[in-house]
Amino acid sequence: MTYAISGIQSIRGNSQVFRKHITDLLSAYHEGLLTYEESSRVDRHLATCRACSRAFEEIRLGLSLSQYLPISGPPASMWDEISADLESTGITRGRTDAPPRYANYGGRRRIHVLRPVLAVALVILAALAALWLYPGFRSGSDAPVSLDAYLGAIESKPSEQRGAAISDSPAGFAAVDKQQALSAALLAHASDSGPLPGYRLTTQRIARLAGTRSVQLVYRRDGDVFSVFVAPEAVRYLFGDRLIQETALRGTVVRRVNSLFGSTVWFGAGGVHCVLVTQSMDPGMIEEIVDYFVSAHHSAG
């Protein structure tokens, strides 16, 4: 099966897509009301525009928090006040002969009726503020991690420099110590030998997202280098306009992301998903790496 991720334009055409902010499309995007092409273009814009990404996160968070608000009716006292106001206008149960005195239904009486409504609104605002400040309600994230520019930087290098580019940091990633990275990648229990014999974990980085993390692990053996990105399934990896092909390796369904060098393989493993980036096109080597991460994450789960 072949997927064209946002196939409207080529990679070279990305700069022409959404030069302005797209806040008016974000609600429809969140609700899945855009066409596939529009949604893909919004994906690409969010990967590069901080302002729109922040606006989308606020929309997503607001809709998420609304699920925790209790559904309740207005206070009983409000109905008493409304009933009293209706009586004062001549509109009472079983009485239709008296004309309503609209001139009296205003001023202080209107404010008096609205006061309970304003109180309820203030309670809701206070609840929203409390939920925002409570970190437990911000632990989920569908924040995207765009690897398109990172892959493009590798492609732009001559072949002898691509290994160094693979070990480079994508935007938003910062170096951390080995144990912290392995714990965040749910690999603290894994074998010290690593995915392949002779390869050592030499560099590790973390991108801190809204309540979660994405990890980059860089393995080396002499001049050979490969990177593996690991993140919870809630984190979206974005690849721009690149073609993605679904295939299977030793029974594991993977997606090959089109790149102008080696192999980029996207696969799921025990509640996380991983992206392998390597210059190698050796299927045996790729299968071993995928096998290692799938097995390690399934045993962690």
C-alpha positions as CSV (number, residue, x, y, z in Angstrom):
1,M,0.0,0.0,0.0
2,T,1.3,3.5,-0.9
3,Y,0.6,6.7,1.0
4,A,1.3,10.1,-0.4
5,I,1.6,12.3,2.6
6,S,0.1,15.7,1.6
7,G,0.8,15.1,-2.0
8,I,-0.4,18.5,-3.3
9,Q,3.0,19.8,-3.8
10,S,6.6,18.6,-4.0
11,I,9.1,19.3,-1.2
12,R,10.4,22.2,-3.2
13,G,6.9,23.7,-3.1
14,N,6.5,23.8,0.6
15,S,7.4,27.4,0.9
16,Q,4.3,28.3,-1.2
17,V,1.9,26.6,1.3
18,F,0.2,28.8,3.8
19,R,2.4,31.9,3.9
20,K,-0.1,33.4,6.4
21,H,-1.4,32.0,9.7
22,I,-4.2,29.4,9.5
23,T,-6.0,29.9,12.8
24,D,-9.4,30.0,11.0
25,L,-8.8,26.4,9.9
26,L,-7.7,24.9,13.2
27,S,-11.1,24.0,14.6
28,A,-12.1,22.2,11.4
29,Y,-8.7,20.5,11.3
30,H,-9.1,19.2,14.9
31,E,-12.7,17.9,14.1
32,G,-11.5,16.2,10.9
33,L,-13.7,18.3,8.7
34,L,-11.0,19.3,6.2
35,T,-10.3,17.4,3.0
36,Y,-7.2,15.1,3.0
37,E,-5.3,17.6,1.0
38,E,-6.2,20.5,3.2
39,S,-5.4,18.5,6.4
40,S,-2.0,17.6,5.0
41,R,-1.2,21.2,4.2
42,V,-2.2,22.2,7.7
43,D,0.1,19.4,9.0
44,R,3.0,20.9,7.2
45,H,2.2,24.4,8.3
46,L,2.0,23.4,12.0
47,A,5.4,21.8,11.8
48,T,7.0,25.1,10.9
49,C,4.8,27.8,12.5
50,R,5.0,28.3,16.3
51,A,2.1,30.7,16.5
52,C,-0.3,28.4,14.8
53,S,1.0,25.4,16.7
54,R,0.4,27.2,20.0
55,A,-3.1,28.2,18.8
56,F,-3.9,24.6,17.8
57,E,-2.6,23.3,21.2
58,E,-5.0,25.8,23.0
59,I,-7.9,24.6,20.9
60,R,-7.1,20.9,21.5
61,L,-6.6,21.5,25.2
62,G,-9.8,23.5,25.6
63,L,-11.9,20.7,23.9
64,S,-10.1,18.1,25.9
65,L,-10.8,19.9,29.2
66,S,-14.4,20.4,28.4
67,Q,-14.9,16.6,28.8
68,Y,-14.2,17.0,32.5
69,L,-16.8,19.7,33.2
70,P,-19.9,18.4,35.0
71,I,-23.3,18.9,33.3
72,S,-25.7,20.5,35.7
73,G,-28.8,22.6,35.7
74,P,-29.1,26.2,37.0
75,P,-29.7,26.7,40.7
76,A,-33.2,26.3,42.0
77,S,-33.2,29.9,43.2
78,M,-32.9,31.1,39.6
79,W,-36.3,29.6,38.7
80,D,-37.9,31.4,41.7
81,E,-36.5,34.7,40.5
82,I,-37.6,34.1,37.0
83,S,-41.1,33.1,38.2
84,A,-41.3,36.2,40.3
85,D,-40.3,38.4,37.3
86,L,-42.9,36.7,35.1
87,E,-45.6,37.4,37.7
88,S,-44.6,41.0,37.8
89,T,-45.2,41.3,34.0
90,G,-48.6,39.7,34.3
91,I,-47.5,36.4,32.8
92,T,-48.6,33.8,35.3
93,R,-49.7,30.2,35.2
94,G,-53.3,30.0,34.1
95,R,-53.6,33.8,33.6
96,T,-53.6,35.1,30.1
97,D,-55.8,38.2,30.3
98,A,-53.3,40.6,31.8
99,P,-51.0,42.2,29.3
100,P,-47.3,41.9,30.0
101,R,-45.7,45.1,31.4
102,Y,-42.5,45.1,29.3
103,A,-41.5,48.4,30.6
104,N,-40.9,46.9,34.1
105,Y,-38.9,43.9,32.7
106,G,-35.5,45.5,32.6
107,G,-33.1,47.5,34.6
108,R,-32.4,46.0,38.0
109,R,-34.8,43.0,37.5
110,R,-32.9,41.9,34.4
111,I,-29.6,42.2,36.2
112,H,-31.0,40.3,39.2
113,V,-32.1,37.4,36.9
114,L,-28.7,37.2,35.2
115,R,-26.7,37.2,38.4
116,P,-26.9,33.4,38.9
117,V,-25.9,32.8,35.3
118,L,-22.8,35.0,35.8
119,A,-22.0,33.1,38.9
120,V,-22.1,29.8,37.1
121,A,-19.9,31.2,34.3
122,L,-17.3,32.3,36.9
123,V,-17.3,28.8,38.4
124,I,-16.7,27.3,35.0
125,L,-13.8,29.7,34.3
126,A,-12.3,28.9,37.7
127,A,-12.5,25.2,36.9
128,L,-10.8,25.7,33.6
129,A,-8.0,27.6,35.2
130,A,-7.5,24.9,37.8
131,L,-7.4,22.2,35.2
132,W,-4.9,24.2,33.1
133,L,-2.6,24.6,36.2
134,Y,-2.9,20.9,37.2
135,P,-0.2,19.0,35.2
136,G,-2.1,15.7,35.2
137,F,-4.6,17.1,32.7
138,R,-1.8,18.2,30.3
139,S,0.1,14.9,30.2
140,G,-1.4,13.8,26.8
141,S,0.0,15.2,23.7
142,D,-0.5,15.0,20.0
143,A,2.3,17.5,19.5
144,P,4.1,16.8,16.2
145,V,7.8,16.1,15.6
146,S,8.8,17.0,12.1
147,L,11.7,15.0,10.7
148,D,11.3,16.4,7.2
149,A,13.9,19.1,7.6
150,Y,16.3,16.7,9.3
151,L,16.0,14.2,6.4
152,G,16.4,17.0,3.9
153,A,19.7,18.1,5.6
154,I,21.0,14.6,5.3
155,E,20.0,14.5,1.6
156,S,21.8,17.7,0.9
157,K,25.2,16.3,2.1
158,P,27.6,14.4,-0.1
159,S,27.6,10.6,0.7
160,E,30.8,10.8,2.8
161,Q,29.2,13.4,5.1
162,R,25.8,11.8,5.6
163,G,26.8,9.7,8.6
164,A,27.7,12.9,10.5
165,A,24.4,14.4,9.4
166,I,22.4,11.4,10.6
167,S,23.9,11.9,14.1
168,D,23.0,15.6,14.0
169,S,20.2,17.0,16.2
170,P,16.8,17.8,14.7
171,A,15.2,21.0,15.8
172,G,14.0,21.0,19.4
173,F,16.2,18.1,20.6
174,A,18.7,18.6,23.4
175,A,21.5,16.3,24.7
176,V,20.8,14.3,27.9
177,D,22.7,11.6,29.8
178,K,22.4,8.0,28.7
179,Q,20.2,6.6,31.5
180,Q,17.7,9.5,31.2
181,A,17.4,8.9,27.5
182,L,17.0,5.1,27.8
183,S,14.4,5.5,30.5
184,A,12.4,8.0,28.5
185,A,12.6,5.6,25.5
186,L,11.4,2.7,27.8
187,L,14.6,0.9,27.2
188,A,16.2,1.1,30.7
189,H,15.7,-2.7,31.1
190,A,17.2,-3.5,27.6
191,S,20.5,-5.3,27.0
192,D,23.6,-3.2,27.1
193,S,24.7,-4.8,23.8
194,G,22.4,-2.6,21.8
195,P,20.6,-3.3,18.5
196,L,23.7,-4.6,16.6
197,P,27.0,-6.2,17.6
198,G,29.8,-3.7,17.7
199,Y,27.6,-0.6,17.7
200,R,27.6,1.7,20.8
201,L,25.1,4.3,21.9
202,T,27.2,7.4,21.6
203,T,24.7,10.3,21.6
204,Q,21.3,10.7,23.0
205,R,18.8,13.6,22.9
206,I,15.3,14.4,24.1
207,A,12.7,16.8,22.7
208,R,10.4,17.8,25.5
209,L,6.8,18.2,24.3
210,A,3.5,19.0,26.1
211,G,3.7,16.5,28.9
212,T,5.7,13.9,27.0
213,R,9.0,13.3,25.2
214,S,10.6,12.1,22.0
215,V,14.0,10.5,22.2
216,Q,16.8,10.3,19.6
217,L,19.4,7.5,20.1
218,V,22.5,7.6,17.9
219,Y,24.5,4.4,17.5
220,R,28.0,4.2,16.0
221,R,30.6,1.6,14.9
222,D,33.7,3.2,13.4
223,G,32.3,5.3,10.5
224,D,28.9,3.7,10.4
225,V,26.0,5.6,12.1
226,F,22.3,5.2,12.5
227,S,19.7,7.1,14.5
228,V,16.5,5.8,16.1
229,F,13.7,8.1,17.2
230,V,11.3,6.8,19.9
231,A,8.1,8.5,21.1
232,P,4.7,7.5,22.5
233,E,2.0,6.8,19.9
234,A,0.3,10.1,20.8
235,V,3.2,12.0,19.4
236,R,2.9,12.5,15.6
237,Y,5.9,12.2,13.3
238,L,5.7,14.4,10.2
239,F,7.6,13.8,7.0
240,G,6.4,16.6,4.8
241,D,5.5,15.5,1.2
242,R,7.5,12.3,1.3
243,L,6.0,9.1,-0.1
244,I,5.4,6.4,2.5
245,Q,5.1,2.7,1.6
246,E,3.8,0.0,3.9
247,T,5.6,-3.3,4.0
248,A,6.5,-6.1,6.4
249,L,9.8,-7.2,8.0
250,R,9.8,-10.5,9.8
251,G,6.1,-10.2,10.5
252,T,6.2,-6.6,11.7
253,V,4.4,-4.0,9.6
254,V,6.6,-1.1,8.9
255,R,6.4,2.0,6.7
256,R,9.3,3.0,4.5
257,V,9.6,6.8,4.2
258,N,11.0,7.9,0.9
259,S,14.5,9.6,1.1
260,L,17.4,10.2,-1.2
261,F,19.8,8.1,0.9
262,G,19.8,4.7,2.6
263,S,16.7,3.8,4.6
264,T,14.1,5.6,6.8
265,V,11.8,3.1,8.4
266,W,8.9,4.0,10.6
267,F,7.4,1.2,12.9
268,G,5.4,0.6,16.0
269,A,6.4,-1.3,19.1
270,G,4.5,-1.8,22.3
271,G,2.8,1.5,22.8
272,V,5.5,3.6,21.1
273,H,6.6,4.2,17.5
274,C,10.1,4.5,16.2
275,V,11.8,5.9,13.2
276,L,15.1,4.3,12.0
277,V,17.4,6.5,9.9
278,T,20.4,4.9,8.3
279,Q,22.6,5.0,5.2
280,S,22.3,1.2,5.0
281,M,20.0,-0.5,2.6
282,D,20.9,-3.9,3.9
283,P,17.5,-5.6,4.7
284,G,19.2,-8.0,7.2
285,M,20.6,-5.1,9.2
286,I,17.3,-3.2,9.2
287,E,15.4,-6.3,10.3
288,E,17.8,-6.8,13.2
289,I,17.4,-3.2,14.4
290,V,13.6,-3.3,14.1
291,D,13.5,-6.6,15.8
292,Y,15.5,-5.3,18.7
293,F,13.3,-2.3,19.4
294,V,10.0,-4.3,18.9
295,S,11.2,-7.0,21.3
296,A,12.5,-4.5,23.9
297,H,9.3,-2.5,23.9
298,H,7.0,-5.5,24.0
299,S,8.9,-6.9,27.0
300,A,8.7,-3.4,28.7
301,G,4.9,-3.4,28.2
